[in-house]
């Protein structure tokens, strides 16, 4: 995995130094409100260790990056692909710390990772799955030209939408 850069952002492969950020995100009731129940400290530590190991494994279905403003040391969040290789696509996920929200970081990070997925990884599509009440994700997916969100049959209150290469450019 390589570091990805845009004019403003840098997405670096997640490493051991990101444990504090991971804990901050997954243990926060506010940040996890649109995902599920927040984690306890022990669960978050185990999840971090597993995520880091899987993300570093060649051919893994999961790859995670840490989001930074270029040349600034403070991590803003994490972004990932999961379910890589299933149906030639991937699921995208992003979590931002409170101080990074509302600053268009998510929009730019999703575009950067989508371009990498389509241009370097050969993905045929990228899927976003989110709670219907998550208006921020709905706004981002519409702005970035994902398909119109559709209800998920097996997860009440959740939606999914897709981004295809022709729509991402």
C-alpha positions in Angstrom: 0.0 0.0 0.0 1.2 3.4 -0.8 0.6 6.9 0.5 -2.0 8.8 -1.6 -1.9 12.6 -1.9 -4.1 15.3 -3.3 -3.6 19.1 -3.2 -4.5 19.3 0.4 -4.6 15.8 1.9 -2.4 12.8 2.5 -3.7 9.3 3.1 -1.0 7.2 4.7 -1.3 3.4 5.3 -2.5 2.9 8.9 0.3 2.0 11.3 1.0 1.4 15.0 1.1 5.2 15.7 -2.6 5.4 14.8 -3.9 3.4 17.8 -4.8 6.6 19.8 -6.9 7.9 16.8 -8.5 4.5 16.3 -9.5 4.4 20.0 -10.8 8.0 19.9 -13.0 7.2 16.9 -14.4 3.8 17.9 -14.9 4.6 21.6 -16.8 7.8 21.0 -20.6 7.6 21.3 -21.0 10.7 19.1 -18.8 9.5 16.3 -20.2 6.0 16.4 -23.8 7.2 16.5 -24.3 6.6 12.7 -22.5 3.3 12.7 -23.3 1.3 15.8 -22.6 1.0 19.5 -19.3 2.5 20.6 -16.5 0.1 21.6 -15.1 -0.3 25.1 -11.3 0.2 25.4 -10.4 -3.5 25.3 -12.6 -4.2 22.2 -11.1 -1.1 20.5 -7.6 -2.3 21.2 -8.3 -5.7 19.8 -10.1 -4.3 16.8 -7.1 -2.0 16.1 -4.6 -4.8 16.2 -6.7 -7.0 13.9 -7.4 -4.1 11.5 -3.7 -3.2 11.3 -2.7 -6.8 10.7 -5.3 -7.5 8.1 -4.7 -4.2 6.3 -1.0 -5.1 6.0 -1.6 -8.6 4.7 -1.0 -9.0 0.9 -4.3 -9.9 -0.9 -6.4 -8.9 2.1 -10.0 -7.8 1.7 -9.4 -4.7 3.9 -7.0 -1.8 3.5 -7.0 1.2 5.8 -5.4 4.7 5.5 -5.0 7.5 8.0 -6.1 11.0 6.8 -3.9 14.0 7.3 -3.7 17.6 6.0 -0.4 17.6 4.1 2.6 18.6 6.3 0.5 18.6 9.5 1.1 16.0 12.1 -2.4 15.6 13.6 -4.4 12.7 12.1 -7.9 13.6 11.1 -9.5 10.2 10.6 -9.4 6.9 8.9 -10.7 5.7 5.5 -10.8 2.2 4.2 -11.8 -0.3 1.6 -13.3 -3.5 2.7 -14.8 -6.5 0.9 -12.1 -6.0 -1.7 -12.3 -8.4 -4.6 -15.9 -9.3 -4.1 -17.8 -8.6 -7.3 -14.7 -6.6 -8.5 -15.6 -3.8 -6.1 -15.1 -2.6 -2.6 -17.0 -1.0 0.3 -15.7 2.4 1.4 -15.8 3.6 5.0 -14.6 6.8 6.6 -14.5 8.1 10.2 -13.4 11.6 11.1 -12.5 13.1 14.5 -14.7 15.9 15.6 -12.2 18.6 14.8 -12.1 17.5 11.2 -15.8 17.3 10.5 -17.5 20.0 8.4 -14.3 20.9 6.6 -14.8 18.9 3.4 -12.1 16.5 4.4 -14.4 13.5 3.9 -15.4 14.7 0.4 -11.7 15.0 -0.7 -10.6 11.8 1.0 -13.4 9.8 -0.7 -12.5 11.2 -4.1 -8.8 10.5 -3.6 -9.4 6.9 -2.5 -12.0 6.3 -5.2 -9.6 7.5 -7.9 -6.9 5.2 -6.5 -9.4 2.3 -6.4 -10.5 2.8 -10.0 -7.2 3.8 -11.5 -4.7 1.7 -9.6 -6.6 -1.2 -8.1 -9.0 -1.8 -11.1 -12.2 -1.7 -9.1 -15.4 -1.8 -11.1 -17.4 -0.1 -8.4 -17.3 1.3 -4.9 -20.2 0.8 -2.5 -21.2 3.0 0.5 -23.5 1.6 3.1 -24.9 3.9 5.8 -27.8 4.6 8.1 -30.6 6.5 6.3 -30.5 9.1 9.0 -26.8 9.9 8.3 -27.3 13.1 6.4 -23.6 13.9 6.1 -22.9 10.7 4.2 -26.0 11.1 2.1 -24.8 14.6 1.1 -21.3 13.4 0.3 -22.5 10.4 -1.8 -24.9 12.7 -3.8 -22.2 15.4 -4.3 -19.7 12.8 -5.5 -22.3 11.2 -7.9 -22.9 7.9 -6.3 -26.1 6.3 -7.4 -29.3 7.3 -5.5 -29.3 5.5 -2.1 -31.5 2.5 -1.9 -32.8 0.7 1.2 -30.9 -2.4 2.3 -33.3 -5.3 2.5 -31.4 -7.1 5.3 -30.6 -4.0 7.5 -33.6 -1.9 8.5 -32.9 1.8 8.4 -29.8 1.4 6.3 -29.1 2.3 2.6 -26.5 1.7 0.0 -25.3 3.4 -3.1 -22.6 2.8 -5.7 -19.9 4.8 -7.5 -18.7 3.7 -10.9 -15.6 4.8 -12.7 -17.5 6.8 -15.3 -19.3 8.7 -12.6 -16.1 9.4 -10.5 -14.4 11.6 -13.1 
